[in-house]
Structure formats: structure tokens, C-alpha cells
Amino acid sequence: MAKIGVEQSLTDVKDALQSRGYQVTELARAEDARGCDCCVITGLDQNMMGIQNIAVDGPVINAHGLTAEQVCREVESRIQ
């Protein structure tokens, strides 16, 4: 199963992805995203100051305004 990185504050998303069988890694630092097939972020600190450092080769999903179920569907559609 795919390895999904999830920002720390998104516990409902983390729980929902784990219940679907995904391996979930908590994203506390940029290095935590290495090896992840997909990352889910809150969007609150997305690209601050216009600086972008790519730490993951897969898609990055902004969970802002989405339910845990919507995020799970988005993850599934992007990693397949």
C-alpha cells in the first residue's frame, strides 16, 4: 500500500487513511516527506515567502476546506 505523508494537525485525515490501509507518516519537517507517494497539507503555510523546496516526487494535496472523506478520495484518485 502507498505511503502517505500527512501534516500533524490533520488527525482525522490520518485516521481515515489508516483505516483504508495506507501507511501514514506524520509530516513535522520537510525531510519527513521523503519516500512518500503523496502528501496532504493543511494549506495554511503553503509556499510562505514564495520559496518552494520540493521534498516529494508525488502529488501534494491541500486539505483546506475538505472533509477527511474528500481527502481520501483525492489521494486515491491521484496515486492510482
Biopython code that builds the backbone (N, CA, C, O; Angstrom):
import numpy as np
from Bio.PDB.StructureBuilder import StructureBuilder

atoms = [
    (1, "MET", "N", (0.847, -1.180, 0.000)),
    (1, "MET", "CA", (0.000, 0.000, 0.000)),
    (1, "MET", "C", (0.886, 1.235, 0.000)),
    (1, "MET", "O", (2.027, 1.187, 0.460)),
    (2, "ALA", "N", (0.369, 2.322, -0.507)),
    (2, "ALA", "CA", (1.120, 3.558, -0.648)),
    (2, "ALA", "C", (1.432, 4.204, 0.705)),
    (2, "ALA", "O", (0.707, 4.030, 1.684)),
    (3, "LYS", "N", (2.528, 4.948, 0.722)),
    (3, "LYS", "CA", (2.932, 5.696, 1.916)),
    (3, "LYS", "C", (2.487, 7.145, 1.727)),
    (3, "LYS", "O", (2.870, 7.800, 0.758)),
    (4, "ILE", "N", (1.677, 7.635, 2.660)),
    (4, "ILE", "CA", (1.102, 8.974, 2.571)),
    (4, "ILE", "C", (1.619, 9.824, 3.721)),
    (4, "ILE", "O", (1.538, 9.414, 4.879)),
    (5, "GLY", "N", (2.148, 11.004, 3.415)),
    (5, "GLY", "CA", (2.572, 11.955, 4.431)),
    (5, "GLY", "C", (1.428, 12.896, 4.749)),
    (5, "GLY", "O", (0.795, 13.438, 3.843)),
    (6, "VAL", "N", (1.157, 13.094, 6.035)),
    (6, "VAL", "CA", (0.043, 13.949, 6.458)),
    (6, "VAL", "C", (0.540, 14.909, 7.525)),
    (6, "VAL", "O", (1.198, 14.493, 8.479)),
    (7, "GLU", "N", (0.228, 16.201, 7.370)),
    (7, "GLU", "CA", (0.614, 17.188, 8.380)),
    (7, "GLU", "C", (0.021, 16.823, 9.732)),
    (7, "GLU", "O", (-1.063, 16.245, 9.817)),
    (8, "GLN", "N", (0.749, 17.170, 10.783)),
    (8, "GLN", "CA", (0.403, 16.767, 12.149)),
    (8, "GLN", "C", (-1.014, 17.115, 12.569)),
    (8, "GLN", "O", (-1.661, 16.312, 13.242)),
    (9, "SER", "N", (-1.508, 18.261, 12.203)),
    (9, "SER", "CA", (-2.814, 18.711, 12.697)),
    (9, "SER", "C", (-3.998, 18.024, 12.013)),
    (9, "SER", "O", (-5.140, 18.220, 12.428)),
    (10, "LEU", "N", (-3.750, 17.236, 10.990)),
    (10, "LEU", "CA", (-4.832, 16.593, 10.245)),
    (10, "LEU", "C", (-5.097, 15.176, 10.756)),
    (10, "LEU", "O", (-5.016, 14.207, 10.001)),
    (11, "THR", "N", (-5.411, 15.072, 12.034)),
    (11, "THR", "CA", (-5.579, 13.755, 12.649)),
    (11, "THR", "C", (-6.768, 12.988, 12.064)),
    (11, "THR", "O", (-6.705, 11.764, 11.944)),
    (12, "ASP", "N", (-7.848, 13.684, 11.698)),
    (12, "ASP", "CA", (-8.996, 12.998, 11.111)),
    (12, "ASP", "C", (-8.640, 12.389, 9.757)),
    (12, "ASP", "O", (-9.103, 11.299, 9.421)),
    (13, "VAL", "N", (-7.821, 13.090, 8.989)),
    (13, "VAL", "CA", (-7.371, 12.579, 7.690)),
    (13, "VAL", "C", (-6.438, 11.391, 7.904)),
    (13, "VAL", "O", (-6.548, 10.375, 7.218)),
    (14, "LYS", "N", (-5.525, 11.524, 8.853)),
    (14, "LYS", "CA", (-4.596, 10.443, 9.183)),
    (14, "LYS", "C", (-5.360, 9.179, 9.555)),
    (14, "LYS", "O", (-5.057, 8.101, 9.044)),
    (15, "ASP", "N", (-6.343, 9.298, 10.434)),
    (15, "ASP", "CA", (-7.143, 8.154, 10.869)),
    (15, "ASP", "C", (-7.912, 7.529, 9.703)),
    (15, "ASP", "O", (-7.980, 6.306, 9.579)),
    (16, "ALA", "N", (-8.486, 8.375, 8.857)),
    (16, "ALA", "CA", (-9.274, 7.878, 7.725)),
    (16, "ALA", "C", (-8.386, 7.120, 6.733)),
    (16, "ALA", "O", (-8.783, 6.074, 6.220)),
    (17, "LEU", "N", (-7.201, 7.639, 6.466)),
    (17, "LEU", "CA", (-6.289, 6.961, 5.538)),
    (17, "LEU", "C", (-5.789, 5.645, 6.114)),
    (17, "LEU", "O", (-5.683, 4.654, 5.391)),
    (18, "GLN", "N", (-5.481, 5.622, 7.412)),
    (18, "GLN", "CA", (-5.029, 4.387, 8.059)),
    (18, "GLN", "C", (-6.127, 3.329, 8.035)),
    (18, "GLN", "O", (-5.842, 2.144, 7.859)),
    (19, "SER", "N", (-7.375, 3.745, 8.212)),
    (19, "SER", "CA", (-8.477, 2.785, 8.197)),
    (19, "SER", "C", (-8.673, 2.175, 6.810)),
    (19, "SER", "O", (-9.272, 1.108, 6.677)),
    (20, "ARG", "N", (-8.169, 2.850, 5.784)),
    (20, "ARG", "CA", (-8.236, 2.326, 4.414)),
    (20, "ARG", "C", (-6.999, 1.510, 4.057)),
    (20, "ARG", "O", (-6.871, 1.021, 2.935)),
    (21, "GLY", "N", (-6.093, 1.367, 5.014)),
    (21, "GLY", "CA", (-4.936, 0.516, 4.809)),
    (21, "GLY", "C", (-3.663, 1.212, 4.364)),
    (21, "GLY", "O", (-2.665, 0.549, 4.079)),
    (22, "TYR", "N", (-3.679, 2.529, 4.300)),
    (22, "TYR", "CA", (-2.483, 3.262, 3.882)),
    (22, "TYR", "C", (-1.483, 3.362, 5.030)),
    (22, "TYR", "O", (-1.863, 3.430, 6.199)),
    (23, "GLN", "N", (-0.215, 3.371, 4.679)),
    (23, "GLN", "CA", (0.839, 3.642, 5.648)),
    (23, "GLN", "C", (0.945, 5.157, 5.742)),
    (23, "GLN", "O", (1.217, 5.818, 4.739)),
    (24, "VAL", "N", (0.734, 5.719, 6.927)),
    (24, "VAL", "CA", (0.709, 7.174, 7.097)),
    (24, "VAL", "C", (1.911, 7.620, 7.915)),
    (24, "VAL", "O", (2.211, 7.063, 8.971)),
    (25, "THR", "N", (2.592, 8.638, 7.399)),
    (25, "THR", "CA", (3.729, 9.247, 8.079)),
    (25, "THR", "C", (3.354, 10.666, 8.439)),
    (25, "THR", "O", (2.828, 11.403, 7.604)),
    (26, "GLU", "N", (3.618, 11.059, 9.677)),
    (26, "GLU", "CA", (3.326, 12.411, 10.123)),
    (26, "GLU", "C", (4.397, 13.361, 9.594)),
    (26, "GLU", "O", (5.591, 13.087, 9.712)),
    (27, "LEU", "N", (3.966, 14.471, 9.014)),
    (27, "LEU", "CA", (4.889, 15.462, 8.461)),
    (27, "LEU", "C", (5.138, 16.567, 9.482)),
    (27, "LEU", "O", (4.297, 17.443, 9.683)),
    (28, "ALA", "N", (6.287, 16.514, 10.113)),
    (28, "ALA", "CA", (6.674, 17.558, 11.056)),
    (28, "ALA", "C", (7.732, 18.468, 10.433)),
    (28, "ALA", "O", (7.804, 19.659, 10.737)),
    (29, "ARG", "N", (8.545, 17.888, 9.560)),
    (29, "ARG", "CA", (9.613, 18.623, 8.856)),
    (29, "ARG", "C", (9.574, 18.238, 7.384)),
    (29, "ARG", "O", (8.969, 17.230, 7.021)),
    (30, "ALA", "N", (10.207, 19.023, 6.547)),
    (30, "ALA", "CA", (10.231, 18.741, 5.107)),
    (30, "ALA", "C", (10.850, 17.380, 4.815)),
    (30, "ALA", "O", (10.438, 16.703, 3.873)),
    (31, "GLU", "N", (11.829, 16.974, 5.609)),
    (31, "GLU", "CA", (12.501, 15.691, 5.385)),
    (31, "GLU", "C", (11.554, 14.503, 5.564)),
    (31, "GLU", "O", (11.788, 13.435, 4.999)),
    (32, "ASP", "N", (10.499, 14.683, 6.338)),
    (32, "ASP", "CA", (9.549, 13.602, 6.588)),
    (32, "ASP", "C", (8.801, 13.194, 5.319)),
    (32, "ASP", "O", (8.249, 12.096, 5.254)),
    (33, "ALA", "N", (8.778, 14.063, 4.317)),
    (33, "ALA", "CA", (8.058, 13.785, 3.075)),
    (33, "ALA", "C", (8.839, 12.861, 2.144)),
    (33, "ALA", "O", (8.267, 12.311, 1.203)),
    (34, "ARG", "N", (10.112, 12.685, 2.388)),
    (34, "ARG", "CA", (10.920, 11.820, 1.520)),
    (34, "ARG", "C", (10.398, 10.386, 1.575)),
    (34, "ARG", "O", (10.148, 9.845, 2.651)),
    (35, "GLY", "N", (10.240, 9.795, 0.424)),
    (35, "GLY", "CA", (9.763, 8.425, 0.341)),
    (35, "GLY", "C", (8.256, 8.291, 0.327)),
    (35, "GLY", "O", (7.732, 7.183, 0.205)),
    (36, "CYS", "N", (7.548, 9.409, 0.451)),
    (36, "CYS", "CA", (6.082, 9.364, 0.419)),
    (36, "CYS", "C", (5.590, 9.374, -1.030)),
    (36, "CYS", "O", (6.167, 10.039, -1.891)),
    (37, "ASP", "N", (4.526, 8.633, -1.280)),
    (37, "ASP", "CA", (3.915, 8.603, -2.602)),
    (37, "ASP", "C", (3.015, 9.809, -2.832)),
    (37, "ASP", "O", (2.736, 10.185, -3.971)),
    (38, "CYS", "N", (2.563, 10.413, -1.729)),
    (38, "CYS", "CA", (1.646, 11.546, -1.782)),
    (38, "CYS", "C", (1.706, 12.246, -0.431)),
    (38, "CYS", "O", (1.960, 11.601, 0.586)),
    (39, "CYS", "N", (1.476, 13.553, -0.407)),
    (39, "CYS", "CA", (1.448, 14.303, 0.856)),
    (39, "CYS", "C", (0.166, 15.110, 0.952)),
    (39, "CYS", "O", (-0.348, 15.614, -0.047)),
    (40, "VAL", "N", (-0.342, 15.224, 2.177)),
    (40, "VAL", "CA", (-1.542, 16.011, 2.446)),
    (40, "VAL", "C", (-1.148, 17.118, 3.413)),
    (40, "VAL", "O", (-0.608, 16.858, 4.488)),
    (41, "ILE", "N", (-1.425, 18.364, 3.014)),
    (41, "ILE", "CA", (-1.064, 19.521, 3.831)),
    (41, "ILE", "C", (-2.316, 20.313, 4.196)),
    (41, "ILE", "O", (-3.362, 20.176, 3.563)),
    (42, "THR", "N", (-2.185, 21.152, 5.237)),
    (42, "THR", "CA", (-3.321, 21.982, 5.647)),
    (42, "THR", "C", (-3.528, 23.155, 4.705)),
    (42, "THR", "O", (-4.645, 23.654, 4.565)),
    (43, "GLY", "N", (-2.475, 23.588, 4.071)),
    (43, "GLY", "CA", (-2.551, 24.744, 3.182)),
    (43, "GLY", "C", (-2.322, 26.050, 3.902)),
    (43, "GLY", "O", (-2.234, 27.098, 3.263)),
    (44, "LEU", "N", (-2.221, 26.013, 5.229)),
    (44, "LEU", "CA", (-2.048, 27.244, 5.993)),
    (44, "LEU", "C", (-0.670, 27.866, 5.796)),
    (44, "LEU", "O", (-0.531, 29.089, 5.810)),
    (45, "ASP", "N", (0.352, 27.024, 5.613)),
    (45, "ASP", "CA", (1.705, 27.560, 5.439)),
    (45, "ASP", "C", (2.273, 27.198, 4.076)),
    (45, "ASP", "O", (3.488, 27.089, 3.910)),
    (46, "GLN", "N", (1.398, 27.015, 3.112)),
    (46, "GLN", "CA", (1.800, 26.617, 1.774)),
    (46, "GLN", "C", (2.586, 27.733, 1.094)),
    (46, "GLN", "O", (2.079, 28.840, 0.912)),
    (47, "ASN", "N", (3.821, 27.434, 0.722)),
    (47, "ASN", "CA", (4.673, 28.329, -0.048)),
    (47, "ASN", "C", (4.805, 29.717, 0.574)),
    (47, "ASN", "O", (4.615, 30.726, -0.105)),
    (48, "MET", "N", (5.124, 29.764, 1.844)),
    (48, "MET", "CA", (5.333, 31.053, 2.504)),
    (48, "MET", "C", (6.542, 31.764, 1.903)),
    (48, "MET", "O", (7.558, 31.131, 1.615)),
    (49, "MET", "N", (6.437, 33.040, 1.719)),
    (49, "MET", "CA", (7.501, 33.894, 1.205)),
    (49, "MET", "C", (7.926, 33.523, -0.215)),
    (49, "MET", "O", (9.006, 33.917, -0.654)),
    (50, "GLY", "N", (7.100, 32.777, -0.934)),
    (50, "GLY", "CA", (7.389, 32.463, -2.325)),
    (50, "GLY", "C", (8.517, 31.466, -2.526)),
    (50, "GLY", "O", (9.030, 31.341, -3.638)),
    (51, "ILE", "N", (8.911, 30.760, -1.491)),
    (51, "ILE", "CA", (10.001, 29.796, -1.595)),
    (51, "ILE", "C", (9.411, 28.401, -1.697)),
    (51, "ILE", "O", (8.528, 28.036, -0.920)),
    (52, "GLN", "N", (9.899, 27.617, -2.657)),
    (52, "GLN", "CA", (9.422, 26.249, -2.819)),
    (52, "GLN", "C", (10.605, 25.307, -2.783)),
    (52, "GLN", "O", (11.554, 25.471, -3.550)),
    (53, "ASN", "N", (10.561, 24.324, -1.904)),
    (53, "ASN", "CA", (11.547, 23.259, -1.855)),
    (53, "ASN", "C", (10.802, 21.955, -2.052)),
    (53, "ASN", "O", (9.980, 21.579, -1.216)),
    (54, "ILE", "N", (11.077, 21.263, -3.142)),
    (54, "ILE", "CA", (10.368, 20.027, -3.441)),
    (54, "ILE", "C", (11.001, 18.890, -2.662)),
    (54, "ILE", "O", (12.180, 18.583, -2.841)),
    (55, "ALA", "N", (10.216, 18.269, -1.798)),
    (55, "ALA", "CA", (10.711, 17.169, -0.973)),
    (55, "ALA", "C", (10.032, 15.855, -1.328)),
    (55, "ALA", "O", (10.412, 14.806, -0.808)),
    (56, "VAL", "N", (9.038, 15.894, -2.198)),
    (56, "VAL", "CA", (8.294, 14.689, -2.569)),
    (56, "VAL", "C", (8.087, 14.698, -4.079)),
    (56, "VAL", "O", (7.827, 15.745, -4.673)),
    (57, "ASP", "N", (8.203, 13.532, -4.689)),
    (57, "ASP", "CA", (8.011, 13.427, -6.132)),
    (57, "ASP", "C", (6.548, 13.291, -6.514)),
    (57, "ASP", "O", (6.169, 13.599, -7.644)),
    (58, "GLY", "N", (5.722, 12.831, -5.581)),
    (58, "GLY", "CA", (4.312, 12.602, -5.850)),
    (58, "GLY", "C", (3.473, 13.850, -5.655)),
    (58, "GLY", "O", (4.000, 14.930, -5.389)),
    (59, "PRO", "N", (2.162, 13.694, -5.789)),
    (59, "PRO", "CA", (1.257, 14.835, -5.635)),
    (59, "PRO", "C", (1.175, 15.344, -4.198)),
    (59, "PRO", "O", (1.376, 14.595, -3.242)),
    (60, "VAL", "N", (0.878, 16.627, -4.073)),
    (60, "VAL", "CA", (0.651, 17.266, -2.782)),
    (60, "VAL", "C", (-0.791, 17.761, -2.789)),
    (60, "VAL", "O", (-1.192, 18.520, -3.671)),
    (61, "ILE", "N", (-1.561, 17.325, -1.800)),
    (61, "ILE", "CA", (-2.975, 17.671, -1.729)),
    (61, "ILE", "C", (-3.194, 18.673, -0.614)),
    (61, "ILE", "O", (-2.785, 18.454, 0.526)),
    (62, "ASN", "N", (-3.844, 19.776, -0.955)),
    (62, "ASN", "CA", (-4.191, 20.811, 0.013)),
    (62, "ASN", "C", (-5.547, 20.446, 0.605)),
    (62, "ASN", "O", (-6.554, 20.456, -0.104)),
    (63, "ALA", "N", (-5.585, 20.126, 1.898)),
    (63, "ALA", "CA", (-6.811, 19.671, 2.555)),
    (63, "ALA", "C", (-7.705, 20.810, 3.022)),
    (63, "ALA", "O", (-8.774, 20.560, 3.580)),
    (64, "HIS", "N", (-7.296, 22.045, 2.810)),
    (64, "HIS", "CA", (-8.072, 23.188, 3.291)),
    (64, "HIS", "C", (-9.486, 23.157, 2.709)),
    (64, "HIS", "O", (-9.663, 23.161, 1.491)),
    (65, "GLY", "N", (-10.484, 23.124, 3.585)),
    (65, "GLY", "CA", (-11.885, 23.149, 3.167)),
    (65, "GLY", "C", (-12.453, 21.794, 2.769)),
    (65, "GLY", "O", (-13.611, 21.712, 2.361)),
    (66, "LEU", "N", (-11.657, 20.722, 2.879)),
    (66, "LEU", "CA", (-12.123, 19.397, 2.506)),
    (66, "LEU", "C", (-12.370, 18.541, 3.746)),
    (66, "LEU", "O", (-11.711, 18.716, 4.771)),
    (67, "THR", "N", (-13.318, 17.620, 3.649)),
    (67, "THR", "CA", (-13.534, 16.660, 4.726)),
    (67, "THR", "C", (-12.495, 15.552, 4.601)),
    (67, "THR", "O", (-11.822, 15.440, 3.576)),
    (68, "ALA", "N", (-12.366, 14.741, 5.634)),
    (68, "ALA", "CA", (-11.429, 13.614, 5.595)),
    (68, "ALA", "C", (-11.794, 12.663, 4.451)),
    (68, "ALA", "O", (-10.909, 12.141, 3.773)),
    (69, "GLU", "N", (-13.064, 12.442, 4.240)),
    (69, "GLU", "CA", (-13.521, 11.561, 3.156)),
    (69, "GLU", "C", (-13.132, 12.129, 1.790)),
    (69, "GLU", "O", (-12.687, 11.382, 0.918)),
    (70, "GLN", "N", (-13.291, 13.429, 1.597)),
    (70, "GLN", "CA", (-12.912, 14.058, 0.337)),
    (70, "GLN", "C", (-11.403, 13.958, 0.104)),
    (70, "GLN", "O", (-10.958, 13.742, -1.023)),
    (71, "VAL", "N", (-10.630, 14.116, 1.162)),
    (71, "VAL", "CA", (-9.173, 13.997, 1.039)),
    (71, "VAL", "C", (-8.800, 12.575, 0.646)),
    (71, "VAL", "O", (-7.945, 12.377, -0.217)),
    (72, "CYS", "N", (-9.431, 11.584, 1.268)),
    (72, "CYS", "CA", (-9.158, 10.181, 0.927)),
    (72, "CYS", "C", (-9.462, 9.895, -0.545)),
    (72, "CYS", "O", (-8.686, 9.219, -1.220)),
    (73, "ARG", "N", (-10.568, 10.398, -1.031)),
    (73, "ARG", "CA", (-10.916, 10.199, -2.444)),
    (73, "ARG", "C", (-9.892, 10.867, -3.350)),
    (73, "ARG", "O", (-9.524, 10.323, -4.391)),
    (74, "GLU", "N", (-9.434, 12.048, -2.949)),
    (74, "GLU", "CA", (-8.429, 12.770, -3.734)),
    (74, "GLU", "C", (-7.114, 11.999, -3.759)),
    (74, "GLU", "O", (-6.482, 11.882, -4.809)),
    (75, "VAL", "N", (-6.704, 11.477, -2.614)),
    (75, "VAL", "CA", (-5.482, 10.667, -2.540)),
    (75, "VAL", "C", (-5.609, 9.466, -3.461)),
    (75, "VAL", "O", (-4.703, 9.194, -4.249)),
    (76, "GLU", "N", (-6.709, 8.752, -3.376)),
    (76, "GLU", "CA", (-6.908, 7.554, -4.181)),
    (76, "GLU", "C", (-6.898, 7.860, -5.671)),
    (76, "GLU", "O", (-6.358, 7.082, -6.457)),
    (77, "SER", "N", (-7.484, 8.973, -6.068)),
    (77, "SER", "CA", (-7.519, 9.311, -7.492)),
    (77, "SER", "C", (-6.141, 9.724, -8.022)),
    (77, "SER", "O", (-5.845, 9.534, -9.202)),
    (78, "ARG", "N", (-5.315, 10.279, -7.162)),
    (78, "ARG", "CA", (-4.003, 10.766, -7.612)),
    (78, "ARG", "C", (-2.888, 9.727, -7.580)),
    (78, "ARG", "O", (-1.907, 9.855, -8.312)),
    (79, "ILE", "N", (-3.022, 8.703, -6.744)),
    (79, "ILE", "CA", (-1.918, 7.742, -6.663)),
    (79, "ILE", "C", (-2.173, 6.500, -7.509)),
    (79, "ILE", "O", (-1.315, 5.620, -7.578)),
    (80, "GLN", "N", (-3.315, 6.413, -8.141)),
    (80, "GLN", "CA", (-3.591, 5.225, -8.964)),
    (80, "GLN", "C", (-3.333, 5.458, -10.417)),
    (80, "GLN", "O", (-3.520, 4.553, -11.231)),
]
sb = StructureBuilder()
sb.init_structure("model")
sb.init_model(0)
sb.init_chain("A")
sb.init_seg("    ")
for serial, (resi, resn, name, xyz) in enumerate(atoms, 1):
    if name == "N":
        sb.init_residue(resn, " ", resi, " ")
    sb.init_atom(name, np.array(xyz, "f"), 0.0, 1.0, " ", f" {name:<3s}", serial, name[0])
structure = sb.get_structure()
